[in-house]
């Protein structure tokens, strides 16, 4: 799971968007240059399957879908942030 999520270059971008209240797919694509709808949908699907995100669909016209971080996802993202911090420390030690 960690390899799949961390290996996707868009997952961290996705988590950052969600942290800033951007939770609708169309809005995500508009806010990130180079991110296609297909790649975003694949990333959202993987994160949802792992229980990191939850998909909320609203019975509206036009249809509205939002993604939110689950309690498990909050723990997972915290671990990723710790890994990222360790990476920065390792890079600083190389100097």
DSSP file (Angstrom, degrees, kcal/mol; ACC not computed):
  #  RESIDUE AA STRUCTURE BP1 BP2  ACC     N-H-->O    O-->H-N    N-H-->O    O-->H-N    TCO  KAPPA ALPHA  PHI   PSI    X-CA   Y-CA   Z-CA
    1    1 A X     >        0   0    0      0, 0.0     4,-2.7     0, 0.0     5,-0.3   0.000 360.0 360.0 360.0 -48.6    0.0    0.0    0.0
    2    2 A X  H  >  +     0   0    0      1,-0.2     4,-3.1     2,-0.2     5,-0.4   0.922 360.0  49.1 -60.8 -43.9    2.7    2.5    1.0
    3    3 A X  H  > S+     0   0    0      1,-0.2     4,-1.9     2,-0.2    -1,-0.2   0.908 112.6  48.0 -62.4 -42.2    4.7    1.8   -2.2
    4    4 A X  H  > S+     0   0    0      2,-0.2     4,-0.7     1,-0.2    -2,-0.2   0.937 119.8  36.9 -64.7 -47.4    1.6    2.2   -4.4
    5    5 A X  H >< S+     0   0    0     -4,-2.7     3,-0.7     2,-0.2     6,-0.3   0.942 121.9  43.0 -72.7 -48.0    0.5    5.4   -2.8
    6    6 A X  H 3< S+     0   0    0     -4,-3.1    -3,-0.2    -5,-0.3    -1,-0.2   0.813 110.6  58.5 -69.0 -29.1    3.9    6.9   -2.3
    7    7 A X  H 3< S+     0   0    0     -4,-1.9     2,-0.7    -5,-0.4    -1,-0.2   0.697  86.8  85.9 -73.5 -19.8    5.0    5.8   -5.7
    8    8 A X  S XX S-     0   0    0     -4,-0.7     3,-1.4    -3,-0.7     4,-0.6  -0.745  72.1-151.9 -83.7 115.6    2.3    7.7   -7.4
    9    9 A X  T 34 S+     0   0    0     -2,-0.7     4,-0.5     1,-0.3    -1,-0.2   0.695  92.3  54.8 -64.2 -16.2    3.7   11.2   -7.9
   10   10 A X  T 3> S+     0   0    0      1,-0.1     4,-2.8     2,-0.1    -1,-0.3   0.652  86.2  79.1 -91.8 -15.3    0.2   12.7   -7.7
   11   11 A X  H <> S+     0   0    0     -3,-1.4     4,-2.6    -6,-0.3     5,-0.2   0.928  95.5  46.0 -60.5 -46.1   -0.9   11.2   -4.3
   12   12 A X  H  X S+     0   0    0     -4,-0.6     4,-2.0     1,-0.2    -1,-0.2   0.888 113.6  49.9 -64.7 -37.4    1.1   13.8   -2.2
   13   13 A X  H  > S+     0   0    0     -4,-0.5     4,-2.3     2,-0.2    -1,-0.2   0.912 110.3  51.6 -63.0 -42.6   -0.3   16.6   -4.4
   14   14 A X  H  X S+     0   0    0     -4,-2.8     4,-2.4     1,-0.2    -2,-0.2   0.920 108.9  49.4 -60.1 -46.4   -3.8   15.2   -3.9
   15   15 A X  H  X S+     0   0    0     -4,-2.6     4,-2.0     1,-0.2    -1,-0.2   0.879 110.3  51.9 -62.6 -37.3   -3.4   15.1   -0.1
   16   16 A X  H  X S+     0   0    0     -4,-2.0     4,-1.0     2,-0.2    -1,-0.2   0.904 108.7  50.2 -65.5 -41.8   -2.2   18.7   -0.2
   17   17 A X  H ><>S+     0   0    0     -4,-2.3     5,-2.5     1,-0.2     3,-0.7   0.934 110.9  49.1 -61.1 -46.0   -5.2   19.8   -2.3
   18   18 A X  H ><5S+     0   0    0     -4,-2.4     3,-1.7     1,-0.3    -1,-0.2   0.877 105.9  56.9 -62.4 -37.7   -7.5   18.1    0.2
   19   19 A X  H 3<5S+     0   0    0     -4,-2.0    -1,-0.3     1,-0.3    -2,-0.2   0.765 107.0  50.6 -64.2 -24.3   -5.8   19.8    3.1
   20   20 A X  T <<5S-     0   0    0     -4,-1.0    -1,-0.3    -3,-0.7    -2,-0.2   0.186 125.4-101.2 -99.5  15.9   -6.6   23.1    1.5
   21   21 A X  T < 5S+     0   0    0     -3,-1.7     2,-1.0     1,-0.2    -3,-0.2   0.591  80.0 133.8  81.0  10.6  -10.3   22.3    1.0
   22   22 A X      < +     0   0    0     -5,-2.5    -1,-0.2    -6,-0.2    -2,-0.2  -0.822  16.7 145.9 -95.3 102.9  -10.1   21.3   -2.6
   23   23 A X        +     0   0    0     -2,-1.0    44,-2.1    -3,-0.1     2,-0.5   0.364  35.3  92.0-125.0   3.6  -12.1   18.1   -2.7
   24   24 A X  S  > S-     0   0    0     42,-0.2     4,-2.2     1,-0.1     3,-0.4  -0.877  71.7-132.4-103.6 134.5  -13.9   18.0   -6.0
   25   25 A X  H  > S+     0   0    0     -2,-0.5     4,-2.4    40,-0.4     5,-0.2   0.867 104.6  50.5 -53.0 -44.8  -12.2   16.2   -8.9
   26   26 A X  H  > S+     0   0    0      1,-0.2     4,-1.9     2,-0.2    -1,-0.2   0.899 111.2  49.0 -61.7 -40.0  -12.8   19.0  -11.5
   27   27 A X  H  > S+     0   0    0     -3,-0.4     4,-1.3     2,-0.2    -1,-0.2   0.865 109.2  53.7 -66.4 -37.2  -11.5   21.6   -9.1
   28   28 A X  H  X S+     0   0    0     -4,-2.2     4,-0.9     2,-0.2     3,-0.4   0.940 108.7  48.0 -62.7 -48.0   -8.4   19.4   -8.5
   29   29 A X  H >< S+     0   0    0     -4,-2.4     3,-0.6     1,-0.2     6,-0.3   0.892 111.1  51.5 -61.2 -40.2   -7.6   19.1  -12.2
   30   30 A X  H 3< S+     0   0    0     -4,-1.9    -1,-0.2     1,-0.2    -2,-0.2   0.783 110.3  49.9 -67.8 -26.0   -8.0   22.9  -12.7
   31   31 A X  H 3< S+     0   0    0     -4,-1.3     2,-0.5    -3,-0.4    -1,-0.2   0.580 104.6  60.8 -90.6 -10.8   -5.6   23.6   -9.8
   32   32 A X  S X< S-     0   0    0     -4,-0.9     3,-1.5    -3,-0.6     2,-0.2  -0.937  76.7-138.9-125.9 112.5   -2.7   21.3  -10.8
   33   33 A X  T 3  S+     0   0    0     -2,-0.5     3,-0.1     1,-0.2    -3,-0.1  -0.470  89.9  18.9 -66.6 131.9   -1.0   21.8  -14.1
   34   34 A X  T 3  S+     0   0    0      1,-0.3     2,-0.6    -2,-0.2    -1,-0.2   0.319  90.5 123.4  91.9  -7.7   -0.2   18.5  -15.9
   35   35 A X    <   -     0   0    0     -3,-1.5    -1,-0.3    -6,-0.3     2,-0.2  -0.786  46.9-157.5 -90.6 119.6   -2.8   16.5  -13.9
   36   36 A X     >  -     0   0    0     -2,-0.6     4,-2.5     1,-0.1     5,-0.2  -0.565  26.1-118.0 -93.4 159.8   -5.2   14.8  -16.2
   37   37 A X  H  > S+     0   0    0     -2,-0.2     4,-2.8     2,-0.2     5,-0.2   0.888 114.5  53.3 -60.8 -40.6   -8.7   13.6  -15.3
   38   38 A X  H  > S+     0   0    0      2,-0.2     4,-2.0     1,-0.2    -1,-0.2   0.941 111.6  43.6 -62.1 -48.6   -7.7   10.0  -16.1
   39   39 A X  H  > S+     0   0    0      2,-0.2     4,-2.4     1,-0.2    -2,-0.2   0.908 114.5  50.8 -65.3 -42.0   -4.7   10.0  -13.8
   40   40 A X  H  X S+     0   0    0     -4,-2.5     4,-3.0     1,-0.2     5,-0.2   0.937 109.3  50.2 -60.6 -47.1   -6.6   11.8  -11.1
   41   41 A X  H  X S+     0   0    0     -4,-2.8     4,-2.4     1,-0.2    -1,-0.2   0.883 111.0  49.9 -60.3 -38.5   -9.4    9.3  -11.2
   42   42 A X  H  X S+     0   0    0     -4,-2.0     4,-2.3     2,-0.2    -1,-0.2   0.922 112.8  46.4 -64.9 -44.3   -6.9    6.4  -11.0
   43   43 A X  H  X S+     0   0    0     -4,-2.4     4,-2.3     2,-0.2    -2,-0.2   0.914 113.4  48.5 -64.6 -44.2   -5.2    8.0   -8.0
   44   44 A X  H  X S+     0   0    0     -4,-3.0     4,-2.1     2,-0.2    -2,-0.2   0.900 110.8  51.9 -62.9 -41.1   -8.5    8.7   -6.2
   45   45 A X  H  X S+     0   0    0     -4,-2.4     4,-2.8    -5,-0.2    -2,-0.2   0.936 110.4  47.3 -62.0 -47.5   -9.6    5.1   -6.9
   46   46 A X  H  X S+     0   0    0     -4,-2.3     4,-1.9     1,-0.2     6,-0.2   0.924 113.1  48.1 -61.0 -45.0   -6.5    3.6   -5.4
   47   47 A X  H  <>S+     0   0    0     -4,-2.3     5,-2.2     1,-0.2     6,-1.5   0.844 113.0  48.8 -66.1 -33.0   -6.6    5.9   -2.3
   48   48 A X  H ><5S+     0   0    0     -4,-2.1     3,-1.1     4,-0.2    -2,-0.2   0.907 108.7  52.8 -71.5 -42.7  -10.3    5.1   -1.8
   49   49 A X  H 3<5S+     0   0    0     -4,-2.8    -2,-0.2     1,-0.3    -1,-0.2   0.860 109.1  50.0 -60.8 -36.0   -9.7    1.3   -2.2
   50   50 A X  T 3<5S-     0   0    0     -4,-1.9    -1,-0.3    -5,-0.2    -2,-0.2   0.543 116.9-114.9 -80.3  -6.6   -7.0    1.5    0.5
   51   51 A X  T < 5S+     0   0    0     -3,-1.1    22,-0.5    -4,-0.3    21,-0.2   0.632  85.7 116.6  84.1  13.5   -9.4    3.4    2.9
   52   52 A X  S   <S+     0   0    0     -5,-2.2    18,-2.3    -6,-0.2     2,-0.3   0.856  79.7  27.2 -80.5 -37.3   -7.3    6.6    2.8
   53   53 A X  E     -A   69   0A   0     -6,-1.5     2,-0.4    16,-0.2    -2,-0.2  -0.863  69.7-147.4-120.7 156.4  -10.1    8.6    1.2
   54   54 A X  E     -A   68   0A   0     14,-2.8    14,-2.2    -2,-0.3     2,-0.5  -0.971  14.0-137.1-122.4 144.7  -13.8    8.3    1.1
   55   55 A X  E     -A   67   0A   0     -2,-0.4     2,-0.5    12,-0.2    12,-0.2  -0.857  14.5-164.6-101.5 129.0  -16.0    9.3   -1.8
   56   56 A X  E     -A   66   0A   0     10,-3.3    10,-2.6    -2,-0.5     2,-0.4  -0.964   3.7-166.3-116.0 121.7  -19.2   11.2   -1.2
   57   57 A X  E     -A   65   0A   0     -2,-0.5     2,-0.4     8,-0.2     8,-0.2  -0.886   6.7-152.1-107.5 137.5  -21.8   11.4   -4.0
   58   58 A X  E     -A   64   0A   0      6,-2.7     2,-2.2    -2,-0.4     6,-1.0  -0.897  19.8-126.0-111.8 137.6  -24.6   13.8   -3.8
   59   59 A X        +     0   0    0     -2,-0.4     2,-0.3     4,-0.1     4,-0.1  -0.502  68.3 121.5 -81.4  73.4  -28.0   13.3   -5.5
   60   60 A X        -     0   0    0     -2,-2.2     2,-0.5     4,-0.1     4,-0.1  -0.862  65.6 -92.9-130.3 163.4  -28.0   16.5   -7.4
   61   61 A X  S    S+     0   0    0     -2,-0.3     2,-0.2     1,-0.1    -2,-0.0  -0.991 118.2  32.2-120.2 122.5  -28.1   17.7  -10.9
   62   62 A X  S    S-     0   0    0     -2,-0.5    -1,-0.1     1,-0.0    -2,-0.0   0.631 115.9-110.7 -67.0 157.3  -25.5   18.0  -12.2
   63   63 A X        -     0   0    0     -2,-0.2     2,-0.4    -4,-0.1    -4,-0.1  -0.239  31.9-154.0 -58.9 143.7  -24.0   15.2  -10.0
   64   64 A X  E     -A   58   0A   0     -6,-1.0    -6,-2.7    -4,-0.1     2,-0.4  -0.982  12.0-176.3-125.0 133.2  -21.5   16.3   -7.4
   65   65 A X  E     -A   57   0A   0     -2,-0.4   -40,-0.4    -8,-0.2     2,-0.3  -0.987   2.0-177.4-128.1 137.0  -18.8   14.1   -6.0
   66   66 A X  E     -A   56   0A   0    -10,-2.6   -10,-3.3    -2,-0.4     2,-0.4  -0.958  14.0-146.0-130.8 152.2  -16.4   15.0   -3.2
   67   67 A X  E     -A   55   0A   0    -44,-2.1     2,-0.3    -2,-0.3   -12,-0.2  -0.945  17.1-177.1-118.3 141.0  -13.4   13.2   -1.6
   68   68 A X  E     -A   54   0A   0    -14,-2.2   -14,-2.8    -2,-0.4     2,-0.3  -0.975  31.3-107.0-136.9 149.6  -12.4   13.4    2.0
   69   69 A X  E     -A   53   0A   0     -2,-0.3   -16,-0.2   -16,-0.2     2,-0.1  -0.590  35.6-138.4 -75.4 133.4   -9.6   12.0    4.1
   70   70 A X     >  -     0   0    0    -18,-2.3     4,-2.2    -2,-0.3     5,-0.2  -0.373  27.8-102.6 -82.1 167.0  -10.8    9.2    6.4
   71   71 A X  H  > S+     0   0    0      1,-0.2     4,-1.5     2,-0.2     5,-0.1   0.906 128.2  49.4 -56.5 -40.5   -9.5    8.8   10.0
   72   72 A X  H  > S+     0   0    0    -21,-0.2     4,-2.5     1,-0.2    -1,-0.2   0.908 108.1  54.5 -62.4 -41.1   -7.2    6.0    8.8
   73   73 A X  H  > S+     0   0    0    -22,-0.5     4,-2.9   -21,-0.2     5,-0.2   0.857 102.8  55.7 -61.4 -36.7   -6.1    8.3    6.0
   74   74 A X  H  X S+     0   0    0     -4,-2.2     4,-1.8     2,-0.2    -1,-0.2   0.911 110.4  45.3 -62.4 -41.7   -5.1   11.0    8.5
   75   75 A X  H  X S+     0   0    0     -4,-1.5     4,-1.9     2,-0.2    -2,-0.2   0.917 113.6  49.9 -65.6 -43.1   -2.9    8.5   10.3
   76   76 A X  H  X S+     0   0    0     -4,-2.5     4,-2.2     1,-0.2    -2,-0.2   0.917 110.2  49.2 -62.5 -44.8   -1.4    7.3    7.0
   77   77 A X  H  X S+     0   0    0     -4,-2.9     4,-2.3     1,-0.2    -1,-0.2   0.873 107.7  55.5 -64.3 -37.1   -0.7   10.9    5.8
   78   78 A X  H  X S+     0   0    0     -4,-1.8     4,-1.8    -5,-0.2    -1,-0.2   0.898 107.8  49.1 -61.7 -39.9    1.0   11.6    9.1
   79   79 A X  H  X S+     0   0    0     -4,-1.9     4,-2.3     2,-0.2    -2,-0.2   0.921 109.7  51.3 -65.0 -43.4    3.3    8.6    8.5
   80   80 A X  H  X S+     0   0    0     -4,-2.2     4,-2.5     1,-0.2    -2,-0.2   0.894 108.3  52.4 -60.5 -39.2    4.1    9.8    5.0
   81   81 A X  H  X S+     0   0    0     -4,-2.3     4,-2.1     1,-0.2    -1,-0.2   0.879 108.7  50.3 -64.6 -37.3    4.9   13.3    6.5
   82   82 A X  H  X S+     0   0    0     -4,-1.8     4,-2.4     2,-0.2    -2,-0.2   0.903 110.0  50.0 -66.6 -40.2    7.3   11.6    8.9
   83   83 A X  H  X S+     0   0    0     -4,-2.3     4,-2.3     2,-0.2    -2,-0.2   0.917 110.1  50.7 -62.1 -43.3    9.0    9.7    6.1
   84   84 A X  H  X S+     0   0    0     -4,-2.5     4,-2.1     1,-0.2    -2,-0.2   0.899 109.8  50.3 -62.2 -40.5    9.3   12.9    4.1
   85   85 A X  H  X S+     0   0    0     -4,-2.1     4,-2.4     2,-0.2    -2,-0.2   0.909 109.1  51.2 -64.2 -42.5   11.0   14.6    7.2
   86   86 A X  H  X S+     0   0    0     -4,-2.4     4,-2.5     1,-0.2    -2,-0.2   0.894 108.0  53.2 -60.6 -39.9   13.4   11.7    7.5
   87   87 A X  H  X S+     0   0    0     -4,-2.3     4,-2.3     2,-0.2    -2,-0.2   0.917 108.7  49.0 -61.1 -44.0   14.3   12.0    3.9
   88   88 A X  H  X S+     0   0    0     -4,-2.1     4,-2.1     1,-0.2    -2,-0.2   0.907 111.4  49.5 -62.9 -41.8   15.1   15.7    4.4
   89   89 A X  H  X S+     0   0    0     -4,-2.4     4,-1.7     2,-0.2    -2,-0.2   0.900 110.2  50.8 -63.9 -40.8   17.2   14.9    7.4
   90   90 A X  H  X S+     0   0    0     -4,-2.5     4,-0.8     1,-0.2    -2,-0.2   0.900 109.9  49.9 -63.6 -40.4   19.1   12.2    5.5
   91   91 A X  H  < S+     0   0    0     -4,-2.3     3,-0.5     1,-0.2     4,-0.4   0.879 109.6  51.1 -66.0 -37.5   19.7   14.7    2.6
   92   92 A X  H >< S+     0   0    0     -4,-2.1     3,-0.8     1,-0.2    -1,-0.2   0.816 105.8  55.9 -68.7 -30.6   21.0   17.3    5.1
   93   93 A X  H 3< S+     0   0    0     -4,-1.7    -1,-0.2     1,-0.2    -2,-0.2   0.708  96.5  65.4 -73.7 -19.6   23.4   14.7    6.6
   94   94 A X  T 3<        0   0    0     -4,-0.8    -1,-0.2    -3,-0.5    -2,-0.2   0.681 360.0 360.0 -74.4 -17.0   24.9   14.1    3.2
   95   95 A X    <         0   0    0     -3,-0.8    -1,-0.2    -4,-0.4    -2,-0.1   0.487 360.0 360.0 -67.0 360.0   26.3   17.7    3.1
